[in-house]
């Protein structure tokens, strides 16, 4: 009894309200609180953190005003707290996994726009990850996402017939390391540690110029760098859908390949790949035995150590913070510092930037989950950026592809990766 009375001290803020009630009502409420019989947690063991989901679901839902999905769909069903309430009722068995409920759980691009508003520092997309895993175990994953899973498992990349290694346009040449066949991306003296450049599905297949720029900069700095001869998808899309065992299989494969490369540092152009290696792999029990850095952070280190000397590039540009880079990796200052090192480059800020950035619309595999809404989110963010400048710089191939796909012909928009801009200033 004393423990429960002590617990009441946590809820002192309700005492004023209780003091205004009749004695009989006070007695009833306090009695129900101290001797509650209702169970609020599910009896079965699932993948979701129901305690956190319940906290989120009981919140006033202030973050809904900054949710990019809600801004397009405009129904409370897809607001962050309501999705958590639906998830809670699903996890406790109060609601069945109907098609509409499952769709609502997947209507999230895991951008983290909710986090700056959250008193618990939650990212709702992270809370829904375990719920999606439970949905997958129930066999209720939407059909088009099952086909996406099958594609990734078959091709080891997110593209049908997609490439899994960088072509010769990147300047890559074969060489051997630790008896394994790898690709030498550049030659010269070693700067700090040997580096493995992990390009990612989108760079390899859709934005090879980003790899070219990054590797060319490393070559100029005298960095000895290798790439994998056959680079599998990092597995994040599988995890986004809810297939945790399949994600772990891809994680184990890639972690082993990184270890066999002998590299002590892994550099990624894709923030999602970097988040996978630093956070998601360890969460699945898989360790990457190397330091992991995003390319913007690594290139800034080369500039600071005077291994690279930025040139000049005149013009007004706007920088778009990728969600994963700014919020998950907490790298909002580094890209700006790198751009500030380029002479005559004028950098302007959009209204929403840094940790309060707005999503490009393609995060969390949302372009596959709900391509129509994803495209409209992209259009919203693109409009915000182009109010400042038509020349957009970012540090994520996913964002770059989103903006390129949404740009209308003849609007003068240019989108570049930060590595491309740095290299251009030096040429």
Backbone torsions as a table, in degrees:
resi	resn	phi	psi	omega
1	UNK	NA	-43.1	-178.2
2	UNK	-62.4	-36.4	179.0
3	UNK	-63.5	-40.4	179.8
4	UNK	-69.2	-35.9	177.3
5	UNK	-67.1	-37.1	176.7
6	UNK	-63.5	-37.9	180.0
7	UNK	-63.3	-30.4	179.5
8	UNK	-61.1	-26.3	-179.0
9	UNK	-61.2	-29.6	178.4
10	UNK	-63.7	-25.0	-174.1
11	UNK	-109.6	34.1	-179.5
12	UNK	-60.9	-23.1	-178.0
13	UNK	-66.1	-16.5	179.4
14	UNK	-92.5	-5.6	-175.0
15	UNK	-64.2	-36.5	178.4
16	UNK	-60.9	-40.7	179.8
17	UNK	-67.3	-41.7	-179.0
18	UNK	-65.9	-33.8	-176.0
19	UNK	-63.9	-20.1	-178.5
20	UNK	-89.5	-3.7	-178.7
21	UNK	-91.5	157.3	174.2
22	UNK	-61.4	154.7	-177.1
23	UNK	-57.4	-41.9	-178.4
24	UNK	-62.1	-37.8	180.0
25	UNK	-71.7	-38.6	176.5
26	UNK	-60.4	-46.6	-178.1
27	UNK	-60.4	-43.5	-178.7
28	UNK	-64.1	-45.9	-177.3
29	UNK	-65.6	-45.0	-179.6
30	UNK	-65.8	-39.4	179.0
31	UNK	-62.9	-44.0	178.5
32	UNK	-63.6	-36.8	-179.7
33	UNK	-67.7	-43.3	-176.6
34	UNK	-76.1	-26.6	-175.2
35	UNK	-124.9	42.0	-178.3
36	UNK	-61.3	135.1	-179.6
37	UNK	-105.6	-20.7	-176.2
38	UNK	-74.7	138.1	178.5
39	UNK	-94.8	127.4	-176.4
40	UNK	-103.6	-4.3	179.1
41	UNK	-110.4	147.1	-179.9
42	UNK	-66.2	148.0	179.3
43	UNK	-76.6	-32.3	-178.2
44	UNK	-82.8	158.2	177.8
45	UNK	-90.5	115.4	179.3
46	UNK	-116.9	-171.3	-179.4
47	UNK	-92.6	-17.7	-174.8
48	UNK	-83.8	148.6	173.3
49	UNK	-88.5	89.5	-172.7
50	UNK	-67.4	-31.1	177.5
51	UNK	-60.2	-46.8	178.1
52	UNK	-67.0	-40.6	179.9
53	UNK	-61.7	-39.7	179.0
54	UNK	-65.8	-42.4	177.2
55	UNK	-59.0	-44.2	179.5
56	UNK	-63.8	-44.2	-177.2
57	UNK	-66.0	-25.9	-179.7
58	UNK	-89.1	-3.3	-178.2
59	UNK	-72.6	153.4	176.4
60	UNK	-63.4	-6.9	172.2
61	UNK	71.2	34.0	179.4
62	UNK	-62.8	-27.0	-176.7
63	UNK	-68.5	-13.0	-176.4
64	UNK	-60.8	-25.7	-179.1
65	UNK	-69.4	-16.6	-178.8
66	UNK	-114.4	10.3	179.8
67	UNK	-83.0	117.7	-176.1
68	UNK	-65.4	-32.2	178.6
69	UNK	-67.5	-45.8	179.3
70	UNK	-63.3	-36.0	-179.9
71	UNK	-62.3	-25.3	179.1
72	UNK	-94.5	-49.9	-174.9
73	UNK	-75.0	-33.5	175.1
74	UNK	58.4	43.8	170.8
75	UNK	-138.4	136.7	-174.8
76	UNK	-60.9	-18.6	-179.4
77	UNK	-56.7	-34.0	-176.9
78	UNK	-99.9	8.7	174.9
79	UNK	-69.4	153.0	-173.5
80	UNK	-54.2	-51.8	-176.3
81	UNK	-66.9	-36.5	179.9
82	UNK	-68.5	-37.8	175.0
83	UNK	-60.7	-38.4	177.3
84	UNK	-67.2	-36.8	177.3
85	UNK	-64.9	-41.9	176.6
86	UNK	-63.2	-41.3	179.1
87	UNK	-63.0	-41.0	179.2
88	UNK	-60.9	-46.8	-178.8
89	UNK	-67.0	-31.2	175.1
90	UNK	-68.5	-46.2	-176.9
91	UNK	-66.4	-31.4	-179.7
92	UNK	-89.7	-0.2	178.2
93	UNK	80.0	8.8	179.4
94	UNK	-75.5	-23.9	177.0
95	UNK	-129.3	142.3	176.9
96	UNK	-80.0	161.0	179.6
97	UNK	-77.7	67.3	-179.2
98	UNK	-68.8	165.6	-179.3
99	UNK	-60.6	-42.1	-179.2
100	UNK	-67.9	-40.8	179.6
101	UNK	-64.9	-46.0	-180.0
102	UNK	-61.2	-41.5	179.0
103	UNK	-59.7	-42.1	179.8
104	UNK	-63.3	-39.4	179.7
105	UNK	-64.4	-32.4	-180.0
106	UNK	-86.6	-11.3	-179.8
107	UNK	-80.6	68.1	179.7
108	UNK	-154.5	131.4	179.3
109	UNK	-97.9	12.1	175.4
110	UNK	47.5	42.1	-177.7
111	UNK	-81.8	-23.1	-179.3
112	UNK	84.2	13.2	177.6
113	UNK	-61.8	-22.3	179.2
114	UNK	-74.2	-26.2	-172.3
115	UNK	-59.9	-45.0	-179.3
116	UNK	-61.2	-20.5	-178.5
117	UNK	-95.1	-8.7	-167.2
118	UNK	-89.9	126.2	177.4
119	UNK	-67.7	-20.1	178.8
120	UNK	-97.4	-4.0	-177.9
121	UNK	66.3	29.1	179.3
122	UNK	-78.3	150.8	162.5
123	UNK	-112.6	115.6	-172.3
124	UNK	-60.6	-35.9	177.5
125	UNK	-58.7	-36.0	176.8
126	UNK	-68.1	-38.4	178.4
127	UNK	-64.7	-35.7	-177.2
128	UNK	-77.9	-12.6	-179.1
129	UNK	-58.1	-48.6	178.9
130	UNK	-65.7	-32.8	177.7
131	UNK	-65.5	-43.0	177.7
132	UNK	-63.9	-35.4	176.2
133	UNK	-63.4	-39.4	177.1
134	UNK	-67.4	-38.0	177.0
135	UNK	-62.5	-40.6	177.9
136	UNK	-63.1	-40.8	178.6
137	UNK	-67.9	-26.7	175.5
138	UNK	-78.0	-9.8	-177.7
139	UNK	75.2	30.2	-175.0
140	UNK	-114.0	16.6	177.6
141	UNK	-66.4	134.1	179.1
142	UNK	-53.5	145.3	-173.3
143	UNK	-57.1	-41.7	-177.7
144	UNK	-67.9	-24.6	177.3
145	UNK	-80.5	-29.1	173.1
146	UNK	-64.0	-39.9	177.6
147	UNK	-65.6	-37.0	176.9
148	UNK	-63.3	-43.2	177.2
149	UNK	-59.1	-45.9	-179.3
150	UNK	-62.6	-38.2	177.9
151	UNK	-61.6	-47.7	-178.9
152	UNK	-63.3	-42.2	-179.9
153	UNK	-67.0	-32.9	-179.0
154	UNK	-78.1	-44.4	-173.2
155	UNK	-96.4	-16.6	-174.7
156	UNK	62.3	20.5	174.1
157	UNK	-151.8	168.9	-175.9
158	UNK	-86.2	0.6	-176.8
159	UNK	-113.9	136.1	175.8
160	UNK	-63.4	122.8	-178.1
161	UNK	66.2	19.2	-175.1
162	UNK	-71.4	156.6	176.7
163	UNK	-78.7	152.8	179.9
164	UNK	-124.2	15.0	175.6
165	UNK	-151.6	158.3	179.7
166	UNK	-74.6	139.1	179.5
167	UNK	-81.4	179.0	-177.0
168	UNK	-67.6	-17.3	178.3
169	UNK	-64.0	-18.0	177.5
170	UNK	-84.9	-6.9	-179.1
171	UNK	86.6	13.4	-176.5
172	UNK	-76.7	142.7	176.3
173	UNK	-134.7	152.6	-177.6
174	UNK	-74.3	145.7	166.8
175	UNK	-160.1	173.0	-175.2
176	UNK	-116.1	139.6	176.5
177	UNK	-137.2	128.8	-179.9
178	UNK	51.8	41.4	177.8
179	UNK	68.4	8.0	179.3
180	UNK	-109.3	151.7	179.2
181	UNK	-86.8	117.8	177.7
182	UNK	-125.6	-178.1	-179.5
183	UNK	-115.7	124.0	178.7
184	UNK	-82.5	118.1	-177.6
185	UNK	-87.6	-27.7	179.3
186	UNK	-159.4	165.3	-180.0
187	UNK	-123.1	165.0	177.2
188	UNK	133.3	-172.0	-179.6
189	UNK	-73.3	156.7	-178.1
190	UNK	-81.4	130.1	174.4
191	UNK	-102.0	107.1	179.8
192	UNK	70.5	-93.0	-177.7
193	UNK	-122.6	157.8	169.4
194	UNK	-64.6	143.0	-172.6
195	UNK	-119.8	137.9	168.4
196	UNK	-106.3	122.6	176.0
197	UNK	-92.7	117.0	178.1
198	UNK	-101.9	108.6	-171.9
199	UNK	-75.7	-44.6	-176.2
200	UNK	93.9	156.8	-175.0
201	UNK	-55.6	-45.5	-172.6
202	UNK	-71.8	-38.5	177.5
203	UNK	-65.8	-46.4	-178.1
204	UNK	-60.8	-44.1	-171.5
205	UNK	-95.8	-28.7	-173.0
206	UNK	-123.0	-25.5	-176.1
207	UNK	-132.6	54.0	-178.3
208	UNK	-61.9	-21.3	178.9
209	UNK	-64.5	-25.3	176.2
210	UNK	-68.0	-43.1	177.1
211	UNK	-63.6	-42.5	180.0
212	UNK	-58.2	-47.0	-178.6
213	UNK	-64.5	-44.6	-177.9
214	UNK	-63.5	-45.7	-178.5
215	UNK	-70.0	-34.9	178.1
216	UNK	-64.8	-40.1	178.1
217	UNK	-65.1	-40.0	177.5
218	UNK	-64.2	-38.6	178.6
219	UNK	-63.4	-43.5	178.7
220	UNK	-61.2	-32.0	-178.6
221	UNK	-85.6	-3.9	-179.9
222	UNK	77.7	28.2	-179.9
223	UNK	-88.7	130.3	174.6
224	UNK	-86.0	117.5	-170.0
225	UNK	-133.5	143.1	175.4
226	UNK	-125.0	158.6	170.8
227	UNK	-125.3	160.1	-179.8
228	UNK	-75.0	139.4	179.3
229	UNK	-67.7	-29.0	175.2
230	UNK	-140.7	101.1	-174.4
231	UNK	-94.2	114.0	174.8
232	UNK	-75.9	156.4	168.6
233	UNK	-53.2	143.6	-179.7
234	UNK	-64.3	-16.4	177.4
235	UNK	99.0	-8.9	-176.7
236	UNK	-55.1	-42.9	178.9
237	UNK	-58.4	-35.5	176.6
238	UNK	-64.8	-42.1	177.0
239	UNK	-66.2	-36.7	178.1
240	UNK	-59.8	-36.6	-177.3
241	UNK	-78.0	-29.9	179.4
242	UNK	122.1	8.8	-177.8
243	UNK	-96.6	86.4	-171.9
244	UNK	-71.7	-36.4	-179.6
245	UNK	-70.1	-40.2	177.4
246	UNK	-65.6	-39.9	175.8
247	UNK	-59.4	-44.1	-178.5
248	UNK	-62.9	-37.0	178.6
249	UNK	-61.1	-44.9	179.1
250	UNK	-67.7	-37.0	179.0
251	UNK	-63.3	-45.4	-179.7
252	UNK	-62.7	-41.5	179.6
253	UNK	-61.8	-48.3	-176.2
254	UNK	-70.0	-40.0	178.1
255	UNK	-61.7	-39.0	178.0
256	UNK	-65.6	-42.8	179.8
257	UNK	-63.5	-39.3	178.1
258	UNK	-64.1	-44.0	179.6
259	UNK	-61.9	-40.9	-178.0
260	UNK	-70.6	-20.0	179.3
261	UNK	-70.3	-23.2	-177.7
262	UNK	81.3	-1.1	-177.9
263	UNK	-73.0	145.3	178.3
264	UNK	-98.9	-13.2	179.8
265	UNK	-135.3	134.2	174.3
266	UNK	-110.2	127.1	178.8
267	UNK	-112.2	128.6	-177.7
268	UNK	-119.5	137.1	170.9
269	UNK	-82.8	-24.1	-177.8
270	UNK	-96.5	118.8	179.0
271	UNK	-59.5	-34.1	-179.3
272	UNK	-65.1	-37.8	175.9
273	UNK	-63.0	-42.9	179.8
274	UNK	-64.0	-41.8	176.8
275	UNK	-62.1	-39.7	178.4
276	UNK	-58.9	-49.9	-176.2
277	UNK	-67.0	-36.9	-174.6
278	UNK	-86.0	-31.2	-171.7
279	UNK	-124.0	-50.3	-172.4
280	UNK	-73.9	-39.4	177.7
281	UNK	-61.5	-52.7	177.1
282	UNK	-57.2	-35.1	177.5
283	UNK	-63.6	-25.6	177.8
284	UNK	-95.9	6.5	179.2
285	UNK	83.9	19.7	-179.0
286	UNK	-118.6	126.1	-177.3
287	UNK	-106.7	132.1	172.9
288	UNK	-91.6	117.7	-175.0
289	UNK	-87.7	61.2	178.1
290	UNK	-166.7	157.0	171.5
291	UNK	-71.7	143.5	-178.7
292	UNK	-119.0	128.9	-179.0
293	UNK	-137.1	145.1	170.0
294	UNK	-76.2	152.3	-175.3
295	UNK	-59.4	-37.2	-179.9
296	UNK	-61.8	-42.1	178.8
297	UNK	-66.3	-42.3	-178.4
298	UNK	-67.4	-43.8	-179.7
299	UNK	-64.8	-35.3	176.0
300	UNK	-62.0	-38.4	176.9
301	UNK	-62.0	-37.8	177.8
302	UNK	-67.2	-36.8	178.0
303	UNK	-68.2	-45.7	-178.3
304	UNK	-63.6	-33.0	179.9
305	UNK	-85.8	2.8	177.7
306	UNK	67.0	21.5	172.7
307	UNK	-78.8	-24.1	174.4
308	UNK	-125.1	139.9	177.2
309	UNK	-120.7	101.0	-179.5
310	UNK	-59.8	149.4	177.8
311	UNK	-100.4	-139.7	-178.7
312	UNK	-121.6	147.3	176.1
313	UNK	-151.8	104.3	-173.1
314	UNK	-81.1	140.2	175.5
315	UNK	143.1	165.5	177.5
316	UNK	-98.3	124.6	-178.9
317	UNK	-125.7	157.4	172.5
318	UNK	-119.4	137.1	179.4
319	UNK	-103.0	129.5	176.1
320	UNK	-101.9	121.5	176.6
321	UNK	-78.0	117.3	171.3
322	UNK	-64.8	141.0	-175.4
323	UNK	-56.3	-49.9	-175.9
324	UNK	-66.4	-35.4	-178.6
325	UNK	-70.9	-43.8	-175.6
326	UNK	-78.0	-39.6	-173.6
327	UNK	-97.5	-49.9	-178.0
328	UNK	-73.5	-49.0	-177.7
329	UNK	-88.3	-9.7	178.6
330	UNK	54.7	45.0	178.9
331	UNK	-119.4	78.2	175.6
332	UNK	-102.9	-32.0	-177.3
333	UNK	-78.8	-36.8	-173.9
334	UNK	-60.0	-47.2	178.1
335	UNK	-60.0	-39.3	179.5
336	UNK	-66.9	-38.3	177.8
337	UNK	-65.8	-38.1	178.2
338	UNK	-65.0	-44.3	179.4
339	UNK	-67.2	-32.7	178.8
340	UNK	-66.6	-19.5	180.0
341	UNK	-78.7	-9.7	-179.5
342	UNK	-90.0	123.5	-176.7
343	UNK	-64.9	140.9	175.0
344	UNK	68.4	-2.1	178.2
345	UNK	-78.0	122.7	178.8
346	UNK	-101.1	119.9	-176.6
347	UNK	-108.8	125.0	177.7
348	UNK	-110.3	156.4	-177.3
349	UNK	-108.3	137.7	170.8
350	UNK	-73.1	170.4	-178.4
351	UNK	-60.8	-38.1	-179.1
352	UNK	-112.5	115.6	-175.8
353	UNK	-148.5	177.2	-178.3
354	UNK	61.3	-138.0	-179.8
355	UNK	-70.2	-11.9	177.0
356	UNK	-101.8	20.6	178.9
357	UNK	-60.1	157.9	174.2
358	UNK	-103.5	145.6	-173.3
359	UNK	-70.8	149.0	174.9
360	UNK	-76.2	-13.4	178.3
361	UNK	102.5	-9.3	-175.3
362	UNK	-110.0	4.5	-179.0
363	UNK	-66.3	155.2	176.4
364	UNK	61.4	29.0	-177.6
365	UNK	61.9	24.0	-174.2
366	UNK	-68.4	-25.2	176.4
367	UNK	-64.2	-25.5	175.3
368	UNK	-88.1	-38.8	-178.4
369	UNK	-65.3	-49.0	-177.6
370	UNK	-146.7	80.0	-172.6
371	UNK	-61.6	-33.7	-179.4
372	UNK	-64.2	-49.7	179.0
373	UNK	-68.0	-38.6	178.2
374	UNK	-55.8	-45.6	-179.6
375	UNK	-63.0	-36.7	178.9
376	UNK	-70.6	-36.1	175.2
377	UNK	-62.6	-42.1	177.4
378	UNK	-58.7	-45.5	179.8
379	UNK	-60.5	-39.2	178.2
380	UNK	-62.6	-46.4	-179.1
381	UNK	-68.8	-39.4	179.9
382	UNK	-61.5	-39.3	177.8
383	UNK	-62.3	-39.7	178.2
384	UNK	-62.8	-41.8	-177.6
385	UNK	-70.1	-41.6	-175.2
386	UNK	-75.0	-12.0	170.2
387	UNK	-65.7	-23.3	-176.8
388	UNK	-98.3	-48.7	179.9
389	UNK	-161.9	150.9	176.4
390	UNK	-86.6	-6.5	-179.9
391	UNK	-104.7	104.7	-171.2
392	UNK	-105.1	132.9	173.9
393	UNK	-116.3	138.4	173.3
394	UNK	-145.2	-173.9	-175.9
395	UNK	-139.6	41.9	-179.4
396	UNK	-154.1	121.8	-179.7
397	UNK	-62.8	-29.8	178.4
398	UNK	-63.9	-45.4	177.8
399	UNK	-63.8	-42.0	-179.1
400	UNK	-61.0	-44.8	178.7
401	UNK	-65.3	-37.6	179.1
402	UNK	-61.6	-49.2	-176.9
403	UNK	-68.0	-39.3	178.0
404	UNK	-62.8	-39.8	-179.4
405	UNK	-70.5	-27.7	-176.5
406	UNK	-90.4	-17.9	-175.8
407	UNK	-68.2	133.2	177.5
408	UNK	-84.0	150.8	-177.9
409	UNK	-61.3	136.7	175.7
410	UNK	78.4	10.6	-179.9
411	UNK	-87.1	-1.6	174.5
412	UNK	79.2	5.9	-177.4
413	UNK	-73.2	138.3	172.9
414	UNK	-125.7	135.5	176.2
415	UNK	-125.7	131.5	-176.5
416	UNK	-135.1	148.7	171.1
417	UNK	-78.2	151.1	-177.4
418	UNK	-60.6	-31.4	177.4
419	UNK	-68.0	-38.1	177.7
420	UNK	-62.8	-41.2	-179.7
421	UNK	-65.1	-43.4	179.4
422	UNK	-62.7	-45.5	-179.9
423	UNK	-64.0	-41.1	-179.5
424	UNK	-60.9	-35.6	179.6
425	UNK	-67.7	-20.0	-175.2
426	UNK	-99.7	-5.2	-175.8
427	UNK	-100.9	NA	NA
